[in-house]
Amino acid sequence: MPVKPAPRSLCLLRLSALGDAVHAVALVRDLQQAWPGLPITWVIGKGEAKLLEGLEGVEFVVFDKKAGFAGWRALRRALAGRRFDVLLNLQLALRAGLASTAIRAGRRIGFDRGRSKEGHGLFINERIPAGGHHVQDAFRQFLLPLGVTPGPVAWRLPVPADAHAWAAEKLPGEQPTLLVSPCSSHPLRNWRPERYAAVADHAASRGWRVLLCGGRSALERDTADAILAAMKAPALDLVGQDTLKQLLALLGRASAVLTPDSGPAHMANAMGTPVLGLHACTDAERSGPYSDRRWTVNHYDAAARQFLGKPASALPWGKRVEFPGVMDLVQVHEVVGRFEALCAARGL
């Protein structure tokens, strides 16, 4: 329960990426639980706004981070004449800090000193307390300066009925389905296509349906084609054919999702679907599927030792180990083992 009076207005700044926007939704739900009716304005990126369209009680103001100074001026015009009691600055990037100067607010709350970088401290006047290793927990630290105690994590992502109907048409019946979303926005996080194919074929041999999903980029199309070429079993190919809302619905219907550290990993987790996560570039304990990481292979420490010459515990929060070949640390037999453990636990 809150121990301080509700602010009259609150602005949240988190532009990207999709997974982090999902994490921020849980923070919004906590605020709404503590203070029903609190006016919340969210300055957000274009794709993230499409993903979260329909989130009740939230006004989205879209910021085009690729537009440079013109984007900043557009944001300032959109918020002209407005002043918020509180700004929650949930993004450390300098570009986000500069964008925040277009937002007038009395309290400007940002990250603790240990996490700060890229001049973050120049754009805030309060800090959250240190704590929370996972991004989801770090975001919920923003509740504490407001006097709100976090409750159980809840997302309740808005998915329209037509998206659920579309997903049900693509994945009819009750056959267990492995959804493979092979590409991250950071290519060095991606696994080799033949390794995805090997795990997908194993799932197919157990009677599972295999579905490939992804965006419309050339990398995602080429990766999917390479996976399909390497597979012995058939697979349903929906790469480039769904919207973000339809993807949420597909993730909700899937029995498991195989993916590197990516937006779909966190979208699937929020929809209640187990994630076979693939981590070496990034730490699954910081950015893996929040609710259940039992099915995730995490070689972040081995990657840090091999490529940076130090253990993961010696790296700053959020440090990526992005080098060619780092994802080869994740072996097919390990992922198959996690898949089998999931099947046993879920009776699949």
Salt bridges, closest charged atoms under 4 A:
ASP20 OD2 - ARG14 NH2 2.88
ASP30 OD2 - ARG140 NH2 2.78
GLU56 OE2 - ARG29 NH1 2.66
GLU59 OE2 - ARG82 NH1 3.01
ASP64 OD2 - LYS46 NZ 3.49
ASP85 OD1 - ARG8 NH2 3.12
ASP112 OD1 - ARG115 NH1 2.72
GLU126 OE2 - ARG107 NE 2.65
ASP225 OD1 - ARG221 NH2 2.81
ASP237 OD2 - ARG221 NH2 2.70
ASP261 OD2 - ARG189 NH1 3.53
ASP261 OD1 - HIS266 NE2 3.64
ASP283 OD2 - HIS133 NE2 3.16
GLU285 OE1 - ARG293 NH2 3.28
ASP292 OD2 - ARG294 NH2 2.68
ASP301 OD2 - ARG305 NE 2.71
GLU322 OE2 - HIS186 ND1 3.53
GLU322 OE2 - ARG189 NE 3.12
ASP328 OD1 - ARG192 NE 2.79
ASP328 OD1 - ARG195 NH2 4.00
GLU334 OE2 - HIS299 NE2 2.77
GLU340 OE2 - HIS202 NE2 2.60
GLU340 OE2 - ARG206 NE 2.90
